[in-house]
Amino acid sequence: MLRSVTKCLLTNPVSVCRRTMSHSSLVGKTAIVTASTDGIGLAAAEALGQRGAHVVVSSRRQDNVDKAVSLLLSKNIQVTGTTCNVGKSEDREKLVQMTVEKCGGIDILVSNAAVNPFFGNIMDSTEEVWDKILGVNVKAAFLLTKLVVPHMEKRGGGSVVFVSSVAAYQPMQALGPYSVSKTALLGLTRALAPELAHSNIRVNCVAPGVIKTRFSSALWQNEDIVDEFKKQLAIKRIGEPAEIGGVIAFLCSDDASYITGETIMATGGMSCRL
Ligand SMILES: NC(=O)c1ccc[n+]([C@@H]2O[C@H](COP(=O)([O-])OP(=O)(O)OC[C@H]3O[C@@H](n4cnc5c(N)ncnc54)[C@H](OP(=O)(O)O)[C@@H]3O)[C@@H](O)[C@H]2O)c1
């Protein structure tokens, strides 16, 4: 048995190699990643770019966009950058239009942007807080998907990934409205997947645990909080952005061609499910 497998590899090493490469390759694909000048979004852009995609990075501040573009270019990644506050409809439209003009189409959307302007008891949260959180974290994610779908259809299909959170399954203390917005993304994933499957577009979601970024610095900079988190983790450390970027790139690749409507938790074993 072993001898015949070895013989097969020796007689046909090139085809084995090509097959492996073509599965995870994103050469020729164009990927929009929102909020991608830092943290998980930047790591997702890098992971997609390393697999050959042309990545379009964006965030609210031009100086952050410039820095991210320079960093990705220094890693030989094909990249275009622009400002886009996902909460503004004119910015979402500009992002999509610019991508189509510069790259000729859209194959991948990673909807990563989120805000959290409120810490405290959920009963103290105001209408303004809810409008902001749901507007950016959920409504903008849907409206951007709606804008890119016609372009994916022109390419014969595509892939959408929403960035949710472990807080979607178990609301985090003092983060009630944010947690609810992340739960809504699980529902959005499930609602969109069957409808967009007709257009050969897969819709999936990733739910990170605590990842070392600016967004979560209040958690990982406090040793007592980190120790408390570690009790819930199987892998006894905080995650790195690249560990989420890789999951996102997998979901966007042909390796995940039979996965849609799914959420992958990447939490170091926190709240793992049966
Ligand atoms: N870090 C964690 O532990 C963790 C855990 C679970 C889920 N998540 C989720 O992961 C996603 C990314 O978070 P992160 O931790 O990577 O954050 P981060 O490192 O703080 O990066 C945030 C990025 O978002 C951009 N941004 C902020 N508001 C924006 C807006 N309205 N429109 C467009 N871009 C915007 C920022 O750039 P500008 O300032 O230039 O706009 C920056 O590039 C979020 O959806 C978050 O909920 C994070």
The ligand as a Gaussian input file, in Angstrom:
#p B3LYP/6-31G(d) Opt

LIG

0 1
 N      -10.363000      41.880000      18.742000
 C      -11.192000      40.998000      19.256000
 O      -10.947000      40.404000      20.325000
 C      -12.459000      40.673000      18.515000
 C      -13.198000      39.581000      18.976000
 C      -14.367000      39.234000      18.319000
 C      -14.769000      39.964000      17.211000
 N      -14.047000      41.029000      16.804000
 C      -14.520000      41.762000      15.630000
 O      -13.475000      41.885000      14.691000
 C      -13.712000      43.037000      13.881000
 C      -12.444000      43.849000      13.781000
 O      -12.039000      44.227000      15.067000
 P      -10.492000      44.408000      15.452000
 O      -10.363000      43.860000      16.813000
 O       -9.644000      43.909000      14.361000
 O      -10.412000      46.011000      15.536000
 P       -9.148000      47.023000      15.403000
 O       -7.850000      46.294000      15.424000
 O       -9.370000      48.077000      16.434000
 O       -9.322000      47.630000      13.940000
 C      -10.434000      48.359000      13.661000
 C      -10.379000      48.788000      12.192000
 O      -11.665000      49.254000      11.854000
 C      -11.551000      50.517000      11.226000
 N      -12.867000      51.144000      11.471000
 C      -13.423000      51.490000      12.641000
 N      -14.660000      51.972000      12.440000
 C      -14.904000      51.914000      11.123000
 C      -15.992000      52.261000      10.287000
 N      -17.123000      52.796000      10.782000
 N      -15.905000      52.050000       8.944000
 C      -14.782000      51.539000       8.429000
 N      -13.697000      51.197000       9.151000
 C      -13.767000      51.382000      10.480000
 C      -10.311000      51.137000      11.863000
 O       -9.650000      52.126000      11.084000
 P      -10.084000      53.707000      11.126000
 O       -9.932000      54.157000      12.541000
 O       -9.136000      54.374000      10.163000
 O      -11.507000      53.741000      10.641000
 C       -9.404000      49.889000      11.914000
 O       -8.822000      49.651000      10.644000
 C      -14.911000      43.742000      14.502000
 O      -16.071000      43.370000      13.796000
 C      -14.974000      43.190000      15.915000
 O      -16.273000      43.230000      16.442000
 C      -12.888000      41.402000      17.421000

